[in-house]
Amino acid sequence: MADAPDRPRPRSSSHVTLDDVARVSGVSPITVSRALRGARNVAPELKARVQAAVDQLGYVPNVAARALASARSSHVAVLIPSLTNQLFVELLEAVQDALAPHGYQSLIGVTHYDPAQEEALLRSHLSQRPAGLLLTGFDRSAAAAQMLERSHAPCVYMMETSAAPGVHSVGFSQRDAGRAITRHLLQRGRRRIAYAAGQLDPRVLLRLEGYREALREAGCHDPALELLVPGPTSMALGGRQFEDLLARHPDVDAIFYCNDDLAQGGLLAALRSGVPVPQRVAIAGFNDLGGSDQMLPPLTTVRTPRREMGERAAGMLLALMRAETVAERTVDLGFELVVRESS
């Protein structure tokens, strides 16, 4: 039996080189390299030809070789506290949408609100020489801060702002937001306003400071009405906090929850126990998470600009990675008080 004729086999992507892409696309290897990095000095028509060749050949860039050649990789380290909080999921999506068209991929690390975990993640990511970093907030260990300083990697901080020299940040004032929603409750005639919180990360505590400032200005701050739980936030915890506050302090007439999942749980507990909201007790949350506008009654909250925050932080980092001048080192995106029927 005659041997079957040899059939052409697709080349393994590991054997397709950048020179192959250059040959098929009809451009120089350096143009291919620039196009794949998302460099702005490559014409759109050339980028399209390079991408077509990449697709045809199944080319996969050798990221390790690129990092050795350039002293930086095409990865950006993005450290967030949680993947279970919708807030950070939306922020991450915005970051990735902004970075990917420019040839950068996100290396996501989850710190679980633990400075020691963040320190370990930073040590691991910095050993891979990332092109840049996006970090959440400013609360970290001295060792982590020292690693960042010595790395000289471009870095942008999210969720909070800082006027410190050399620091680039995109966020809003957590303290001002906490003060604003507390003042709203005061303006509605509430005087026995509780603060119910979980997780107790630095941003939650900044909201607490804003709450305290507003109540002290009004002369009605009572530390006994601060219910602070170090564990993760959840609807179940918010329900328990609602029941606990009303059992121990029957005169409470409003509750400011540090996050919407807690506030949603509080509204459900009120519904189960027949406590009318807002007639008997007003309820407010924070972050305007999904479902808050569908609660009974719809939840008053603070809308935070997480998608815009991710986009602006990624854009600022792109400029830093290109050694471009950044006009504004500190970008305060503000917040929006969303008043609904629960207050």
C-alpha positions as CSV (number, residue, x, y, z in Angstrom):
1,M,0.0,0.0,0.0
2,A,1.4,3.3,-1.0
3,D,2.2,5.7,1.7
4,A,-0.3,8.5,2.1
5,P,0.9,11.8,0.7
6,D,2.4,14.1,3.3
7,R,-0.1,16.8,4.3
8,P,1.0,20.3,5.3
9,R,0.9,20.6,9.1
10,P,0.4,23.9,10.9
11,R,3.5,25.2,12.5
12,S,3.5,25.2,16.3
13,S,3.0,28.7,17.6
14,S,6.2,28.2,19.7
15,H,8.2,28.0,16.4
16,V,6.6,31.0,14.7
17,T,9.0,33.9,15.2
18,L,8.6,37.7,15.1
19,D,10.6,37.6,11.9
20,D,8.0,35.3,10.4
21,V,5.3,37.8,11.3
22,A,7.4,40.6,9.7
23,R,7.9,38.6,6.5
24,V,4.2,37.8,6.1
25,S,3.0,41.3,7.0
26,G,5.6,43.0,4.8
27,V,7.0,45.2,7.5
28,S,10.2,45.3,9.6
29,P,10.6,43.3,12.8
30,I,10.9,46.5,14.8
31,T,7.5,47.6,13.4
32,V,6.0,44.3,14.4
33,S,7.3,44.7,17.9
34,R,6.0,48.2,18.2
35,A,2.6,47.3,16.8
36,L,2.2,44.4,19.3
37,R,3.1,46.7,22.1
38,G,0.4,49.2,21.0
39,A,2.9,52.0,20.2
40,R,1.1,55.0,19.0
41,N,3.8,55.8,16.3
42,V,2.6,52.8,14.2
43,A,0.0,53.6,11.5
44,P,-3.4,51.8,11.9
45,E,-3.0,50.2,8.5
46,L,0.4,48.7,9.5
47,K,-1.1,47.5,12.8
48,A,-3.9,45.8,10.9
49,R,-1.4,44.0,8.6
50,V,0.6,42.8,11.6
51,Q,-2.5,41.6,13.4
52,A,-3.6,39.7,10.3
53,A,-0.2,38.0,10.1
54,V,-0.3,37.1,13.8
55,D,-3.8,35.6,13.3
56,Q,-2.7,33.7,10.1
57,L,0.5,32.2,11.7
58,G,-0.9,31.7,15.2
59,Y,2.0,33.7,16.6
60,V,2.4,34.0,20.4
61,P,4.8,36.6,21.6
62,N,7.7,35.4,23.9
63,V,6.9,37.6,26.9
64,A,9.9,36.3,28.8
65,A,12.3,37.2,26.0
66,R,10.7,40.6,25.7
67,A,11.1,41.3,29.4
68,L,14.8,40.4,29.2
69,A,15.3,42.6,26.2
70,S,13.5,45.6,27.6
71,A,14.0,45.2,31.3
72,R,10.2,45.4,31.6
73,S,7.4,43.0,30.6
74,S,4.1,43.7,28.9
75,H,2.3,42.9,32.1
76,V,0.7,45.3,34.6
77,A,0.3,44.2,38.2
78,V,-3.1,45.1,39.5
79,L,-3.7,44.5,43.3
80,I,-7.2,44.6,44.6
81,P,-8.6,43.6,48.0
82,S,-11.4,41.3,46.8
83,L,-13.0,39.6,43.9
84,T,-16.3,39.0,45.7
85,N,-17.1,42.8,45.9
86,Q,-18.8,44.0,42.7
87,L,-17.0,47.3,43.2
88,F,-13.6,45.8,42.4
89,V,-14.9,43.6,39.6
90,E,-16.2,46.6,37.7
91,L,-13.0,48.5,38.3
92,L,-10.9,45.5,37.0
93,E,-13.0,45.3,33.9
94,A,-12.4,48.9,33.1
95,V,-8.6,48.6,33.7
96,Q,-8.4,45.6,31.4
97,D,-10.5,47.3,28.7
98,A,-8.1,50.3,28.8
99,L,-4.8,48.3,28.8
100,A,-5.5,45.5,26.4
101,P,-5.6,47.7,23.2
102,H,-2.1,48.9,24.0
103,G,-0.6,45.4,24.3
104,Y,-0.6,45.2,28.1
105,Q,-2.1,42.3,30.1
106,S,-3.2,42.5,33.8
107,L,-1.6,40.3,36.4
108,I,-4.3,40.3,39.1
109,G,-3.5,39.8,42.7
110,V,-6.1,39.7,45.5
111,T,-4.8,40.9,48.9
112,H,-7.9,40.0,51.0
113,Y,-7.4,43.3,52.8
114,D,-4.3,41.9,54.4
115,P,-1.0,44.0,54.2
116,A,1.1,40.8,54.6
117,Q,-0.6,39.2,51.6
118,E,-0.1,42.4,49.6
119,E,3.6,42.4,50.5
120,A,4.0,38.8,49.3
121,L,2.1,39.6,46.1
122,L,4.2,42.7,45.4
123,R,7.4,40.7,46.0
124,S,6.3,38.1,43.5
125,H,5.0,40.5,40.9
126,L,8.0,42.9,41.1
127,S,10.4,39.9,40.5
128,Q,8.7,39.6,37.1
129,R,9.6,43.2,36.3
130,P,6.1,44.5,35.4
131,A,5.7,47.4,33.1
132,G,3.7,49.2,35.8
133,L,1.4,48.7,38.9
134,L,-2.1,49.7,39.9
135,L,-2.6,49.5,43.6
136,T,-5.6,50.0,45.9
137,G,-5.3,52.7,48.5
138,F,-2.3,53.7,50.5
139,D,-2.4,51.3,53.5
140,R,0.6,48.9,53.2
141,S,3.5,47.7,55.2
142,A,6.8,49.5,55.4
143,A,8.5,46.7,53.5
144,A,6.0,46.9,50.7
145,A,6.5,50.6,50.4
146,Q,10.2,50.1,50.3
147,M,9.9,47.5,47.5
148,L,7.8,49.9,45.5
149,E,10.3,52.7,45.9
150,R,13.3,50.6,44.9
151,S,11.6,49.1,41.9
152,H,11.2,52.4,40.1
153,A,8.2,50.9,38.3
154,P,5.5,53.3,37.3
155,C,2.7,53.1,39.8
156,V,-0.8,54.6,40.1
157,Y,-3.0,54.3,43.3
158,M,-6.8,53.9,43.0
159,M,-9.8,54.5,45.3
160,E,-8.1,57.3,47.2
161,T,-6.2,60.5,46.4
162,S,-3.0,61.9,47.7
163,A,-1.2,65.2,47.3
164,A,2.2,63.7,48.3
165,P,5.1,64.6,46.0
166,G,5.7,62.0,43.3
167,V,2.5,60.1,44.0
168,H,0.0,59.4,41.2
169,S,-3.6,58.7,42.3
170,V,-7.2,58.5,41.0
171,G,-10.1,58.3,43.4
172,F,-12.3,60.4,45.6
173,S,-12.6,61.5,49.2
174,Q,-14.1,58.7,51.2
175,R,-14.3,61.0,54.2
176,D,-16.3,63.6,52.3
177,A,-18.6,60.9,50.9
178,G,-19.3,59.6,54.5
179,R,-20.0,63.2,55.6
180,A,-22.3,63.9,52.7
181,I,-24.6,61.0,53.2
182,T,-24.7,61.6,57.0
183,R,-25.7,65.2,56.4
184,H,-28.4,64.0,54.1
185,L,-29.9,61.9,56.9
186,L,-29.6,64.9,59.3
187,Q,-31.4,67.1,56.8
188,R,-34.2,64.6,56.8
189,G,-34.7,65.2,60.5
190,R,-32.8,62.1,61.8
191,R,-30.7,62.6,65.0
192,R,-30.1,59.0,66.3
193,I,-28.0,57.9,63.3
194,A,-26.1,54.6,63.6
195,Y,-23.0,53.6,61.5
196,A,-23.0,49.8,60.7
197,A,-19.8,48.5,59.1
198,G,-17.9,45.4,58.2
199,Q,-14.5,44.6,56.9
200,L,-13.0,47.8,58.5
201,D,-10.5,48.5,55.8
202,P,-9.0,52.1,55.7
203,R,-11.7,53.3,53.3
204,V,-14.5,52.1,55.6
205,L,-12.8,53.9,58.5
206,L,-12.5,57.1,56.4
207,R,-16.2,57.0,55.8
208,L,-16.6,56.6,59.6
209,E,-14.6,59.7,60.1
210,G,-16.9,61.6,57.8
211,Y,-19.9,60.3,59.6
212,R,-18.5,61.4,63.0
213,E,-17.6,64.9,61.7
214,A,-21.1,65.5,60.4
215,L,-22.7,64.3,63.7
216,R,-20.4,66.3,65.8
217,E,-21.1,69.4,63.8
218,A,-24.8,68.7,64.5
219,G,-24.2,68.0,68.2
220,C,-25.6,64.5,68.2
221,H,-22.7,62.0,67.9
222,D,-23.1,59.0,70.1
223,P,-20.2,56.4,69.9
224,A,-22.6,53.7,71.2
225,L,-24.3,53.8,67.8
226,E,-21.2,52.7,65.9
227,L,-21.5,49.0,65.2
228,L,-18.1,47.9,63.7
229,V,-17.5,44.2,62.7
230,P,-14.1,43.2,61.4
231,G,-15.3,40.4,59.2
232,P,-16.5,40.5,55.6
233,T,-19.6,42.4,54.6
234,S,-22.7,40.5,53.5
235,M,-26.5,40.8,53.4
236,A,-26.8,38.4,56.3
237,L,-24.5,40.5,58.4
238,G,-26.5,43.7,57.5
239,G,-29.7,42.0,58.7
240,R,-28.1,41.0,62.0
241,Q,-26.8,44.5,62.5
242,F,-30.2,45.9,61.9
243,E,-31.8,43.6,64.5
244,D,-29.0,44.2,67.0
245,L,-29.1,48.0,66.7
246,L,-32.9,48.2,67.1
247,A,-32.8,45.8,70.1
248,R,-30.1,47.7,71.9
249,H,-31.1,51.2,70.8
250,P,-34.8,51.4,70.2
251,D,-34.6,55.1,69.5
252,V,-32.3,54.7,66.5
253,D,-34.0,56.5,63.6
254,A,-31.4,56.0,60.8
255,I,-28.7,53.6,59.8
256,F,-25.8,54.4,57.5
257,Y,-24.3,51.2,56.3
258,C,-20.7,51.2,55.0
259,N,-21.6,49.1,51.9
260,D,-24.7,48.4,49.9
261,D,-24.8,44.6,50.6
262,L,-25.1,45.4,54.3
263,A,-27.8,47.9,53.7
264,Q,-29.7,45.5,51.4
265,G,-29.6,43.0,54.3
266,G,-30.9,45.7,56.6
267,L,-33.8,46.5,54.3
268,L,-34.8,42.8,54.1
269,A,-34.6,42.5,57.9
270,A,-36.9,45.5,58.3
271,L,-39.3,44.0,55.8
272,R,-39.4,40.6,57.7
273,S,-39.9,42.3,61.1
274,G,-42.5,44.8,59.9
275,V,-40.4,47.9,60.6
276,P,-41.5,50.6,58.2
277,V,-38.6,52.2,56.2
278,P,-38.1,55.2,56.2
279,Q,-41.0,56.1,58.5
280,R,-39.6,54.3,61.5
281,V,-36.0,54.1,60.5
282,A,-34.2,55.5,57.4
283,I,-31.5,53.3,55.8
284,A,-28.6,54.4,53.5
285,G,-25.8,52.4,51.9
286,F,-22.6,53.1,50.0
287,N,-21.3,52.3,46.4
288,D,-24.7,51.9,44.6
289,L,-24.2,48.2,43.9
290,G,-26.4,46.1,41.6
291,G,-29.9,45.6,43.0
292,S,-29.9,48.6,45.3
293,D,-32.4,50.4,43.1
294,Q,-34.7,47.4,43.1
295,M,-35.0,47.0,46.9
296,L,-38.2,47.6,48.8
297,P,-38.0,50.5,49.2
298,P,-35.2,51.5,46.8
299,L,-31.9,52.2,48.7
300,T,-30.4,55.6,49.2
301,T,-26.7,55.3,48.6
302,V,-23.5,56.9,47.4
303,R,-22.6,56.2,43.8
304,T,-18.9,55.7,43.3
305,P,-17.1,56.1,40.0
306,R,-15.4,52.7,39.8
307,R,-15.5,52.3,36.0
308,E,-14.2,55.8,35.4
309,M,-11.6,55.3,38.1
310,G,-10.3,52.2,36.4
311,E,-10.2,53.9,33.0
312,R,-8.5,57.0,34.3
313,A,-6.0,55.1,36.4
314,A,-5.0,52.9,33.5
315,G,-4.7,55.9,31.2
316,M,-2.4,57.6,33.7
317,L,-0.3,54.5,34.0
318,L,0.0,54.2,30.2
319,A,1.4,57.7,30.1
320,L,3.9,56.9,32.9
321,M,5.0,53.7,31.2
322,R,5.6,55.7,28.0
323,A,7.6,58.3,30.0
324,E,5.1,61.0,29.1
325,T,4.3,64.0,31.2
326,V,1.2,63.5,33.3
327,A,-0.7,66.8,33.6
328,E,-2.6,65.9,36.8
329,R,-0.9,63.6,39.3
330,T,-4.0,63.6,41.5
331,V,-7.4,63.1,39.9
332,D,-10.4,63.4,42.3
333,L,-13.5,62.0,40.5
334,G,-15.9,62.9,43.2
335,F,-19.0,60.9,44.1
336,E,-22.8,61.2,43.7
337,L,-25.4,61.1,46.5
338,V,-28.3,59.0,45.1
339,V,-31.4,59.7,47.1
340,R,-34.1,57.1,46.9
341,E,-37.1,56.1,49.0
342,S,-35.3,54.4,51.9
343,S,-34.4,57.7,53.5
